């Protein structure tokens, strides 16, 4: 037995070693500086930043920021970060955040195919560059063809950064800029493995090529994926320019790199920024994307971000700052059906993008993965969990979850399986996402999966086959809110309704990299020019491109005015095509709510002439921050060090922010449900006329009994464009409700031609 004294000595040594390791551990921190506080002895802010860093640490600076924030990033120990936070001129020191990506028929579905007359051509004063912060670009794609485009606007300040396999000739009049930012990534993850990814703007993943071509890709005839979704692929703004900023790598997207990309994009002259990435919800002054977006907004740049793929659970949103346009996902009216035909004669419909050799028409044995494995997770078809003896030559039913959908097919194939049925669980319900499987396979909903597994369990010799049926259009009902699309309420500021809007994000065809197969897995050696994938990553660039169209049509509009036009003209109920009733949720097959779709599904043909807009500027957002009790230093951390103060003699209210939606948060703190008397919450709004003279009348209602909505005045008369009119809307709840109670409604101003609609959400917390 070890002597007690020796044991104690070893424990002390171990504790000291851990403490020393902790003290020396370096992480990336982002340091926000007050630009106006630079001492007179420094001629340049970069010199001041460097001196400030050297005063507490020997570390080298990763980036100096000067456009979307003032400050720098560096690898610091915890003590150095603390010392830096106490230094003169430092507003805030935030640890780096790791963000993740939120991973053709669309113009027809959105009603803008063949409607070029709605929007001016590029080369006008409204020529817009869409900056896409993502995994880079595959410049050889036909989606970046610049035929017919005029010279790049003289105001453009961007560049084409050279790197392995990428030089200045990779850019043209369509792809006007390309940069990459990897210092934060490599500082956190170690030197880049250049055999797997390129230290250049080149896209090794495919995600960035897909999103940028969705936003503003040129029209490409005869586009398809293995014959699926064939037709002309085009971005939302095919005459706009594209600039890419590679900030995402195999190990993720790091906030120091993201801020550097945003810094460059705004300085280069982008009019719209598109970010299909997120890292959950955080206080605005600690959220790097929110910080960069605030500065972009100050410089008249619209920022569009994906809402996240964490649905259908509630309060799962990313990117909820009110100066960001937050985009959820919906389905198209296009599907890729596949049929699972059982030996008992019953058929179940699913989806698939499989394009290889078909299974025999005569049914073959089918087995449930959970019964063909010795692993507790065998039902999920995780690598190494299937018994070759039990699955060889059979169709295997795998439950969806944990590992990638297409990877399950590899596992089945490697174990000798002939095909796969991918069965949704309760987490995904009836939502179907098509995949380019490498073996005959079909994805089916939870109900169908349960019935198929029941058949397998009840039949001593179950058999089946799978038939892939190609492309189907005019699918009804559509759109549906995608089950994966993240939902409200907004956990950072419940009084701001998010997401703002939904757009197509399921089974979207767009350009792809030549470096990876359509599944993105290393084992997939197939190469394609276009791919079909899903996510709010796909819906976000739809709105980014539509924002570019609106900015070209109305270059005088602010980012908030553009967002307002998209939101107030969105629809929340089906119209035409034999459809009626509210938009449905794919997760429940029931009516969706504003917590799912925000203002509704984007309708760009109407957004170009919205009639009225809810406008916002920097001062309005500062008042919002004052209502949140932000201190001057906290505001300065968001506003590039600018000094803003909240007046002591002024009352600030979140409900006064001129937002195009209404989120009414009642508190149950002061009594049990039903005990308290009437509670009134009043919102103030101002509408700006962007159309002809006219009188608008209001209609407002909520679906909840016991809540009265009163709008004053009930009519607004506008005599000229640019004129502003204000109104108040009061929401009076007759009595308190249990915490978690929700209700919804809609407020609409109409002059008979235009309908300016706002969603209403009521919550008791």
Secondary structure, DSSP 8 states (H G I E B T S, - for coil): ---HHHHHHHHHHHHHHHHHHHHH--EEEEEEE-GGG--TT-SSHHHHHHHHHHTT----EEEEE-SS-SEEEEEE-HHHHHHHHTSTTEEEEEE--EEEE----HHHHHT-TT-GGGS--TTSTT--EEEEEES-B-TTSGGG--TT-----TT----B--BTTB-GGG--SSEEEEEE--HHHHHHH-S--TTTS-SSSB-SSSHHHHHHHHHH---EEEEEETTEEEEEE--TTTTSEEEEEE-EETTEEEHHHHHHHHHHHHHHT-SEEEE-EE-----GGG-HHHHHHHHHHHTT-EEEEE--S-TTSSS--S---TTSEEEEEE--SEE-EEEEEETTS-EEEEE----S----SS-EEEEEGGGS-SSTTGGGT-TT-S-HHHHTTSEEEEE--SS-HHHHHHHHHHTT-SEEEEE--TTTTT-------SSEEEEE-HHHHHHHHHHHHH-TT-EEEEEE---EES-SS--EE-TTS-----SS-TTS----EEEE-SSEEEE--SSS-TT--TT-----SEEEE-SHHHHHHHHHHHHHHHHHH-TT--HHHHHHHHHHT-BSB--STT--SB-EETTTSSB--HHHHTT-B--HHHHTT-SEE----HHHHHHHHHHTT--HHHHHHHTTT------TTS---GGGS--SSEEEEE--TTSSTTTS--EEEEEEEEEEE-SSSEEEEEEEEESSTTEEEEEESSEEEE-STT-EEEEEEEEEESS---TT-EEEEEEEEE-SS-EEEEEEEEEE-
